[in-house]
């Protein structure tokens, strides 16, 4: 399933001085998953496009932190 959020588990040594972070995450922009720009993409109104930072609705991503999404780890 397509998701903009990726998770990985870094190596944690038994000799690390700090408690390890068991799962880390990062987000990827939506344009990585579109091979070409299809004609007729839905567009924001000009004022909303300035607010969202893109003209096309399919390319908008708010990039929230994974802890604020409410999803479980993948």
SEFIZA-3560 file (N, C-alpha, C; in Angstrom, 3 decimals):
REM SEFIZA-3560
<numar><xx>0.839</xx><yy>-1.186</yy><zz>0.000</zz><atom>N</atom></numar>
<numar><xx>0.000</xx><yy>0.000</yy><zz>0.000</zz><atom>CA</atom></numar>
<numar><xx>0.882</xx><yy>1.247</yy><zz>0.000</zz><atom>C</atom></numar>
<numar><xx>0.464</xx><yy>2.255</yy><zz>-0.732</zz><atom>N</atom></numar>
<numar><xx>1.210</xx><yy>3.500</yy><zz>-0.837</zz><atom>CA</atom></numar>
<numar><xx>1.145</xx><yy>4.274</yy><zz>0.468</zz><atom>C</atom></numar>
<numar><xx>2.272</xx><yy>4.719</yy><zz>0.936</zz><atom>N</atom></numar>
<numar><xx>2.330</xx><yy>5.591</yy><zz>2.095</zz><atom>CA</atom></numar>
<numar><xx>3.522</xx><yy>6.528</yy><zz>1.948</zz><atom>C</atom></numar>
<numar><xx>3.368</xx><yy>7.747</yy><zz>2.395</zz><atom>N</atom></numar>
<numar><xx>4.456</xx><yy>8.711</yy><zz>2.334</zz><atom>CA</atom></numar>
<numar><xx>5.386</xx><yy>8.579</yy><zz>3.525</zz><atom>C</atom></numar>
<numar><xx>5.042</xx><yy>7.761</yy><zz>4.485</zz><atom>N</atom></numar>
<numar><xx>5.833</xx><yy>7.637</yy><zz>5.698</zz><atom>CA</atom></numar>
<numar><xx>6.548</xx><yy>6.299</yy><zz>5.719</zz><atom>C</atom></numar>
<numar><xx>7.829</xx><yy>6.348</yy><zz>5.971</zz><atom>N</atom></numar>
<numar><xx>8.646</xx><yy>5.147</yy><zz>6.029</zz><atom>CA</atom></numar>
<numar><xx>9.183</xx><yy>4.994</yy><zz>7.440</zz><atom>C</atom></numar>
<numar><xx>9.331</xx><yy>3.756</yy><zz>7.860</zz><atom>N</atom></numar>
<numar><xx>9.834</xx><yy>3.463</yy><zz>9.195</zz><atom>CA</atom></numar>
<numar><xx>11.023</xx><yy>2.534</yy><zz>9.096</zz><atom>C</atom></numar>
<numar><xx>11.975</xx><yy>2.676</yy><zz>9.982</zz><atom>N</atom></numar>
<numar><xx>13.106</xx><yy>1.775</yy><zz>10.041</zz><atom>CA</atom></numar>
<numar><xx>13.558</xx><yy>1.619</yy><zz>11.482</zz><atom>C</atom></numar>
<numar><xx>14.203</xx><yy>0.518</yy><zz>11.740</zz><atom>N</atom></numar>
<numar><xx>14.687</xx><yy>0.207</yy><zz>13.087</zz><atom>CA</atom></numar>
<numar><xx>16.210</xx><yy>0.269</yy><zz>13.079</zz><atom>C</atom></numar>
<numar><xx>16.779</xx><yy>1.299</yy><zz>13.692</zz><atom>N</atom></numar>
<numar><xx>18.237</xx><yy>1.400</yy><zz>13.704</zz><atom>CA</atom></numar>
<numar><xx>18.851</xx><yy>0.386</yy><zz>14.664</zz><atom>C</atom></numar>
<numar><xx>20.096</xx><yy>0.080</yy><zz>14.401</zz><atom>N</atom></numar>
<numar><xx>20.825</xx><yy>-0.828</yy><zz>15.287</zz><atom>CA</atom></numar>
<numar><xx>21.066</xx><yy>-0.126</yy><zz>16.613</zz><atom>C</atom></numar>
<numar><xx>20.847</xx><yy>-0.802</yy><zz>17.693</zz><atom>N</atom></numar>
<numar><xx>21.160</xx><yy>-0.250</yy><zz>19.012</zz><atom>CA</atom></numar>
<numar><xx>22.088</xx><yy>-1.222</yy><zz>19.724</zz><atom>C</atom></numar>
<numar><xx>23.226</xx><yy>-0.716</yy><zz>20.064</zz><atom>N</atom></numar>
<numar><xx>24.248</xx><yy>-1.521</yy><zz>20.720</zz><atom>CA</atom></numar>
<numar><xx>23.899</xx><yy>-1.692</yy><zz>22.195</zz><atom>C</atom></numar>
<numar><xx>24.256</xx><yy>-2.805</yy><zz>22.794</zz><atom>N</atom></numar>
<numar><xx>24.024</xx><yy>-2.953</yy><zz>24.229</zz><atom>CA</atom></numar>
<numar><xx>24.899</xx><yy>-2.003</yy><zz>25.050</zz><atom>C</atom></numar>
<numar><xx>25.895</xx><yy>-1.392</yy><zz>24.409</zz><atom>N</atom></numar>
<numar><xx>26.808</xx><yy>-0.487</yy><zz>25.121</zz><atom>CA</atom></numar>
<numar><xx>26.496</xx><yy>0.979</yy><zz>24.876</zz><atom>C</atom></numar>
<numar><xx>25.360</xx><yy>1.285</yy><zz>24.234</zz><atom>N</atom></numar>
<numar><xx>24.978</xx><yy>2.678</yy><zz>24.025</zz><atom>CA</atom></numar>
<numar><xx>24.733</xx><yy>3.352</yy><zz>25.368</zz><atom>C</atom></numar>
<numar><xx>25.237</xx><yy>4.571</yy><zz>25.540</zz><atom>N</atom></numar>
<numar><xx>25.058</xx><yy>5.254</yy><zz>26.825</zz><atom>CA</atom></numar>
<numar><xx>23.645</xx><yy>5.798</yy><zz>27.033</zz><atom>C</atom></numar>
<numar><xx>22.905</xx><yy>6.004</yy><zz>25.946</zz><atom>N</atom></numar>
<numar><xx>21.560</xx><yy>6.556</yy><zz>26.047</zz><atom>CA</atom></numar>
<numar><xx>20.537</xx><yy>5.487</yy><zz>25.694</zz><atom>C</atom></numar>
<numar><xx>19.299</xx><yy>5.634</yy><zz>26.159</zz><atom>N</atom></numar>
<numar><xx>18.263</xx><yy>4.680</yy><zz>25.758</zz><atom>CA</atom></numar>
<numar><xx>18.041</xx><yy>4.769</yy><zz>24.246</zz><atom>C</atom></numar>
<numar><xx>17.948</xx><yy>3.647</yy><zz>23.566</zz><atom>N</atom></numar>
<numar><xx>17.829</xx><yy>3.682</yy><zz>22.107</zz><atom>CA</atom></numar>
<numar><xx>16.429</xx><yy>4.078</yy><zz>21.640</zz><atom>C</atom></numar>
<numar><xx>16.399</xx><yy>4.654</yy><zz>20.454</zz><atom>N</atom></numar>
<numar><xx>15.131</xx><yy>4.885</yy><zz>19.772</zz><atom>CA</atom></numar>
<numar><xx>14.881</xx><yy>3.627</yy><zz>18.954</zz><atom>C</atom></numar>
<numar><xx>13.829</xx><yy>2.910</yy><zz>19.266</zz><atom>N</atom></numar>
<numar><xx>13.607</xx><yy>1.626</yy><zz>18.610</zz><atom>CA</atom></numar>
<numar><xx>13.112</xx><yy>1.765</yy><zz>17.185</zz><atom>C</atom></numar>
<numar><xx>12.320</xx><yy>2.793</yy><zz>16.895</zz><atom>N</atom></numar>
<numar><xx>11.802</xx><yy>3.000</yy><zz>15.541</zz><atom>CA</atom></numar>
<numar><xx>11.972</xx><yy>4.466</yy><zz>15.177</zz><atom>C</atom></numar>
<numar><xx>12.520</xx><yy>4.700</yy><zz>13.988</zz><atom>N</atom></numar>
<numar><xx>12.640</xx><yy>6.056</yy><zz>13.462</zz><atom>CA</atom></numar>
<numar><xx>11.796</xx><yy>6.139</yy><zz>12.203</zz><atom>C</atom></numar>
<numar><xx>11.415</xx><yy>7.343</yy><zz>11.830</zz><atom>N</atom></numar>
<numar><xx>10.565</xx><yy>7.509</yy><zz>10.647</zz><atom>CA</atom></numar>
<numar><xx>10.999</xx><yy>8.723</yy><zz>9.848</zz><atom>C</atom></numar>
<numar><xx>10.597</xx><yy>8.731</yy><zz>8.596</zz><atom>N</atom></numar>
<numar><xx>10.804</xx><yy>9.875</yy><zz>7.728</zz><atom>CA</atom></numar>
<numar><xx>9.674</xx><yy>9.907</yy><zz>6.709</zz><atom>C</atom></numar>
<numar><xx>9.463</xx><yy>11.069</yy><zz>6.122</zz><atom>N</atom></numar>
<numar><xx>8.402</xx><yy>11.192</yy><zz>5.124</zz><atom>CA</atom></numar>
<numar><xx>9.017</xx><yy>11.471</yy><zz>3.762</zz><atom>C</atom></numar>
<numar><xx>8.342</xx><yy>11.018</yy><zz>2.735</zz><atom>N</atom></numar>
<numar><xx>8.793</xx><yy>11.237</yy><zz>1.364</zz><atom>CA</atom></numar>
<numar><xx>7.753</xx><yy>12.071</yy><zz>0.634</zz><atom>C</atom></numar>
<numar><xx>8.191</xx><yy>12.947</yy><zz>-0.261</zz><atom>N</atom></numar>
<numar><xx>7.235</xx><yy>13.785</yy><zz>-0.980</zz><atom>CA</atom></numar>
<numar><xx>6.429</xx><yy>12.992</yy><zz>-1.997</zz><atom>C</atom></numar>
<numar><xx>5.193</xx><yy>13.394</yy><zz>-2.248</zz><atom>N</atom></numar>
<numar><xx>4.335</xx><yy>12.637</yy><zz>-3.153</zz><atom>CA</atom></numar>
<numar><xx>4.812</xx><yy>12.596</yy><zz>-4.597</zz><atom>C</atom></numar>
<numar><xx>5.605</xx><yy>13.581</yy><zz>-5.036</zz><atom>N</atom></numar>
<numar><xx>6.032</xx><yy>13.561</yy><zz>-6.437</zz><atom>CA</atom></numar>
<numar><xx>6.989</xx><yy>12.409</yy><zz>-6.738</zz><atom>C</atom></numar>
<numar><xx>7.532</xx><yy>11.763</yy><zz>-5.729</zz><atom>N</atom></numar>
<numar><xx>8.379</xx><yy>10.594</yy><zz>-5.971</zz><atom>CA</atom></numar>
<numar><xx>7.583</xx><yy>9.419</yy><zz>-6.520</zz><atom>C</atom></numar>
<numar><xx>6.290</xx><yy>9.416</yy><zz>-6.310</zz><atom>N</atom></numar>
<numar><xx>5.453</xx><yy>8.288</yy><zz>-6.696</zz><atom>CA</atom></numar>
<numar><xx>4.661</xx><yy>8.547</yy><zz>-7.985</zz><atom>C</atom></numar>
<numar><xx>4.922</xx><yy>9.681</yy><zz>-8.639</zz><atom>N</atom></numar>
<numar><xx>4.255</xx><yy>9.995</yy><zz>-9.906</zz><atom>CA</atom></numar>
<numar><xx>5.331</xx><yy>9.990</yy><zz>-10.993</zz><atom>C</atom></numar>
<numar><xx>5.237</xx><yy>9.080</yy><zz>-11.941</zz><atom>N</atom></numar>
<numar><xx>6.250</xx><yy>8.982</yy><zz>-12.989</zz><atom>CA</atom></numar>
<numar><xx>6.196</xx><yy>10.150</yy><zz>-13.964</zz><atom>C</atom></numar>
<numar><xx>4.999</xx><yy>10.634</yy><zz>-14.268</zz><atom>N</atom></numar>
<numar><xx>4.840</xx><yy>11.771</yy><zz>-15.160</zz><atom>CA</atom></numar>
<numar><xx>3.615</xx><yy>12.542</yy><zz>-14.694</zz><atom>C</atom></numar>
<numar><xx>3.517</xx><yy>13.780</yy><zz>-15.112</zz><atom>N</atom></numar>
<numar><xx>2.376</xx><yy>14.598</yy><zz>-14.714</zz><atom>CA</atom></numar>
<numar><xx>1.228</xx><yy>14.363</yy><zz>-15.679</zz><atom>C</atom></numar>
<numar><xx>0.184</xx><yy>13.671</yy><zz>-15.247</zz><atom>N</atom></numar>
<numar><xx>-0.940</xx><yy>13.431</yy><zz>-16.141</zz><atom>CA</atom></numar>
<numar><xx>-1.707</xx><yy>14.727</yy><zz>-16.414</zz><atom>C</atom></numar>
<numar><xx>-2.297</xx><yy>14.842</yy><zz>-17.588</zz><atom>N</atom></numar>
<numar><xx>-3.068</xx><yy>16.055</yy><zz>-17.886</zz><atom>CA</atom></numar>
<numar><xx>-4.351</xx><yy>16.094</yy><zz>-17.063</zz><atom>C</atom></numar>
<numar><xx>-4.781</xx><yy>17.293</yy><zz>-16.746</zz><atom>N</atom></numar>
<numar><xx>-6.056</xx><yy>17.474</yy><zz>-16.062</zz><atom>CA</atom></numar>
<numar><xx>-6.014</xx><yy>17.229</yy><zz>-14.565</zz><atom>C</atom></numar>
<numar><xx>-4.854</xx><yy>17.409</yy><zz>-13.923</zz><atom>N</atom></numar>
<numar><xx>-4.801</xx><yy>17.251</yy><zz>-12.470</zz><atom>CA</atom></numar>
<numar><xx>-5.633</xx><yy>18.335</yy><zz>-11.801</zz><atom>C</atom></numar>
<numar><xx>-6.287</xx><yy>17.974</yy><zz>-10.716</zz><atom>N</atom></numar>
<numar><xx>-7.085</xx><yy>18.951</yy><zz>-9.970</zz><atom>CA</atom></numar>
<numar><xx>-6.158</xx><yy>20.013</yy><zz>-9.379</zz><atom>C</atom></numar>
<numar><xx>-6.607</xx><yy>21.274</yy><zz>-9.410</zz><atom>N</atom></numar>
<numar><xx>-5.786</xx><yy>22.374</yy><zz>-8.931</zz><atom>CA</atom></numar>
<numar><xx>-6.463</xx><yy>23.088</yy><zz>-7.774</zz><atom>C</atom></numar>
<numar><xx>-5.633</xx><yy>23.657</yy><zz>-6.906</zz><atom>N</atom></numar>
<numar><xx>-6.130</xx><yy>24.535</yy><zz>-5.854</zz><atom>CA</atom></numar>
<numar><xx>-6.486</xx><yy>25.882</yy><zz>-6.466</zz><atom>C</atom></numar>
<numar><xx>-7.318</xx><yy>26.622</yy><zz>-5.782</zz><atom>N</atom></numar>
<numar><xx>-7.544</xx><yy>28.020</yy><zz>-6.140</zz><atom>CA</atom></numar>
<numar><xx>-6.226</xx><yy>28.766</yy><zz>-5.890</zz><atom>C</atom></numar>
<numar><xx>-5.989</xx><yy>29.900</yy><zz>-6.564</zz><atom>N</atom></numar>
<numar><xx>-4.694</xx><yy>30.581</yy><zz>-6.424</zz><atom>CA</atom></numar>
<numar><xx>-4.303</xx><yy>30.906</yy><zz>-4.986</zz><atom>C</atom></numar>
<numar><xx>-5.243</xx><yy>31.384</yy><zz>-4.192</zz><atom>N</atom></numar>
<numar><xx>-4.913</xx><yy>31.729</yy><zz>-2.805</zz><atom>CA</atom></numar>
<numar><xx>-4.590</xx><yy>30.477</yy><zz>-1.993</zz><atom>C</atom></numar>
<numar><xx>-5.348</xx><yy>29.405</yy><zz>-2.196</zz><atom>N</atom></numar>
<numar><xx>-5.091</xx><yy>28.154</yy><zz>-1.489</zz><atom>CA</atom></numar>
<numar><xx>-3.781</xx><yy>27.526</yy><zz>-1.959</zz><atom>C</atom></numar>
<numar><xx>-3.432</xx><yy>27.711</yy><zz>-3.232</zz><atom>N</atom></numar>
<numar><xx>-2.170</xx><yy>27.177</yy><zz>-3.746</zz><atom>CA</atom></numar>
<numar><xx>-0.986</xx><yy>27.842</yy><zz>-3.052</zz><atom>C</atom></numar>
<numar><xx>-1.071</xx><yy>29.135</yy><zz>-2.800</zz><atom>N</atom></numar>
<numar><xx>-0.003</xx><yy>29.814</yy><zz>-2.069</zz><atom>CA</atom></numar>
<numar><xx>0.092</xx><yy>29.294</yy><zz>-0.642</zz><atom>C</atom></numar>
<numar><xx>-1.027</xx><yy>29.022</yy><zz>-0.031</zz><atom>N</atom></numar>
<numar><xx>-1.037</xx><yy>28.498</yy><zz>1.335</zz><atom>CA</atom></numar>
<numar><xx>-0.438</xx><yy>27.096</yy><zz>1.391</zz><atom>C</atom></numar>
<numar><xx>-0.793</xx><yy>26.240</yy><zz>0.415</zz><atom>N</atom></numar>
<numar><xx>-0.345</xx><yy>24.847</yy><zz>0.424</zz><atom>CA</atom></numar>
<numar><xx>1.045</xx><yy>24.660</yy><zz>-0.175</zz><atom>C</atom></numar>
<numar><xx>1.531</xx><yy>25.631</yy><zz>-0.946</zz><atom>N</atom></numar>
<numar><xx>2.860</xx><yy>25.535</yy><zz>-1.528</zz><atom>CA</atom></numar>
<numar><xx>2.916</xx><yy>24.759</yy><zz>-2.831</zz><atom>C</atom></numar>
<numar><xx>1.771</xx><yy>24.393</yy><zz>-3.379</zz><atom>N</atom></numar>
<numar><xx>1.723</xx><yy>23.705</yy><zz>-4.668</zz><atom>CA</atom></numar>
<numar><xx>0.401</xx><yy>24.009</yy><zz>-5.347</zz><atom>C</atom></numar>
<numar><xx>0.402</xx><yy>23.961</yy><zz>-6.655</zz><atom>N</atom></numar>
<numar><xx>-0.821</xx><yy>24.217</yy><zz>-7.404</zz><atom>CA</atom></numar>
<numar><xx>-1.703</xx><yy>22.972</yy><zz>-7.481</zz><atom>C</atom></numar>
<numar><xx>-1.089</xx><yy>21.794</yy><zz>-7.489</zz><atom>N</atom></numar>
<numar><xx>-1.836</xx><yy>20.559</yy><zz>-7.703</zz><atom>CA</atom></numar>
<numar><xx>-2.145</xx><yy>19.857</yy><zz>-6.394</zz><atom>C</atom></numar>
<numar><xx>-3.387</xx><yy>19.461</yy><zz>-6.236</zz><atom>N</atom></numar>
<numar><xx>-3.832</xx><yy>18.830</yy><zz>-4.993</zz><atom>CA</atom></numar>
<numar><xx>-3.143</xx><yy>17.494</yy><zz>-4.735</zz><atom>C</atom></numar>
<numar><xx>-2.842</xx><yy>16.740</yy><zz>-5.804</zz><atom>N</atom></numar>
<numar><xx>-2.204</xx><yy>15.434</yy><zz>-5.628</zz><atom>CA</atom></numar>
<numar><xx>-0.770</xx><yy>15.541</yy><zz>-5.141</zz><atom>C</atom></numar>
<numar><xx>-0.135</xx><yy>16.709</yy><zz>-5.303</zz><atom>N</atom></numar>
<numar><xx>1.251</xx><yy>16.883</yy><zz>-4.880</zz><atom>CA</atom></numar>
<numar><xx>1.379</xx><yy>17.539</yy><zz>-3.515</zz><atom>C</atom></numar>
<numar><xx>0.278</xx><yy>17.787</yy><zz>-2.843</zz><atom>N</atom></numar>
<numar><xx>0.326</xx><yy>18.405</yy><zz>-1.521</zz><atom>CA</atom></numar>
<numar><xx>0.514</xx><yy>17.348</yy><zz>-0.447</zz><atom>C</atom></numar>
<numar><xx>1.397</xx><yy>17.643</yy><zz>0.479</zz><atom>N</atom></numar>
<numar><xx>1.590</xx><yy>16.793</yy><zz>1.649</zz><atom>CA</atom></numar>
<numar><xx>1.912</xx><yy>17.693</yy><zz>2.832</zz><atom>C</atom></numar>
<numar><xx>1.184</xx><yy>17.574</yy><zz>3.918</zz><atom>N</atom></numar>
<numar><xx>1.445</xx><yy>18.450</yy><zz>5.057</zz><atom>CA</atom></numar>
<numar><xx>2.684</xx><yy>18.054</yy><zz>5.847</zz><atom>C</atom></numar>
<numar><xx>3.225</xx><yy>16.863</yy><zz>5.621</zz><atom>N</atom></numar>
<numar><xx>4.402</xx><yy>16.354</yy><zz>6.317</zz><atom>CA</atom></numar>
<numar><xx>4.275</xx><yy>16.438</yy><zz>7.831</zz><atom>C</atom></numar>
<numar><xx>3.214</xx><yy>15.898</yy><zz>8.396</zz><atom>N</atom></numar>
<numar><xx>3.133</xx><yy>15.908</yy><zz>9.861</zz><atom>CA</atom></numar>
<numar><xx>4.071</xx><yy>14.868</yy><zz>10.452</zz><atom>C</atom></numar>
<numar><xx>4.361</xx><yy>15.014</yy><zz>11.727</zz><atom>N</atom></numar>
<numar><xx>5.170</xx><yy>14.011</yy><zz>12.399</zz><atom>CA</atom></numar>
<numar><xx>4.389</xx><yy>12.706</yy><zz>12.510</zz><atom>C</atom></numar>
<numar><xx>5.068</xx><yy>11.578</yy><zz>12.458</zz><atom>N</atom></numar>
<numar><xx>4.356</xx><yy>10.301</yy><zz>12.524</zz><atom>CA</atom></numar>
<numar><xx>3.612</xx><yy>10.108</yy><zz>13.846</zz><atom>C</atom></numar>
<numar><xx>4.073</xx><yy>10.774</yy><zz>14.897</zz><atom>N</atom></numar>
<numar><xx>3.370</xx><yy>10.651</yy><zz>16.170</zz><atom>CA</atom></numar>
<numar><xx>2.044</xx><yy>11.408</yy><zz>16.150</zz><atom>C</atom></numar>
<numar><xx>1.878</xx><yy>12.356</yy><zz>15.239</zz><atom>N</atom></numar>
<numar><xx>0.651</xx><yy>13.142</yy><zz>15.156</zz><atom>CA</atom></numar>
<numar><xx>-0.356</xx><yy>12.542</yy><zz>14.161</zz><atom>C</atom></numar>
<numar><xx>0.055</xx><yy>11.501</yy><zz>13.404</zz><atom>N</atom></numar>
<numar><xx>-0.816</xx><yy>10.929</yy><zz>12.382</zz><atom>CA</atom></numar>
<numar><xx>-1.889</xx><yy>10.045</yy><zz>12.988</zz><atom>C</atom></numar>
<numar><xx>-1.539</xx><yy>9.310</yy><zz>14.034</zz><atom>N</atom></numar>
<numar><xx>-2.493</xx><yy>8.373</yy><zz>14.609</zz><atom>CA</atom></numar>
<numar><xx>-2.400</xx><yy>6.982</yy><zz>14.036</zz><atom>C</atom></numar>
<numar><xx>-1.504</xx><yy>6.749</yy><zz>13.073</zz><atom>N</atom></numar>
<numar><xx>-1.334</xx><yy>5.420</yy><zz>12.500</zz><atom>CA</atom></numar>
<numar><xx>-0.418</xx><yy>4.568</yy><zz>13.370</zz><atom>C</atom></numar>
<numar><xx>-0.464</xx><yy>3.278</yy><zz>13.148</zz><atom>N</atom></numar>
<numar><xx>0.465</xx><yy>2.385</yy><zz>13.849</zz><atom>CA</atom></numar>
<numar><xx>1.685</xx><yy>2.183</yy><zz>12.971</zz><atom>C</atom></numar>
<numar><xx>2.770</xx><yy>1.734</yy><zz>13.553</zz><atom>N</atom></numar>
<numar><xx>3.989</xx><yy>1.476</yy><zz>12.790</zz><atom>CA</atom></numar>
<numar><xx>3.747</xx><yy>0.406</yy><zz>11.753</zz><atom>C</atom></numar>
<numar><xx>4.406</xx><yy>0.540</yy><zz>10.621</zz><atom>N</atom></numar>
<numar><xx>4.245</xx><yy>-0.421</yy><zz>9.540</zz><atom>CA</atom></numar>
<numar><xx>5.243</xx><yy>-1.519</yy><zz>9.658</zz><atom>C</atom></numar>
//
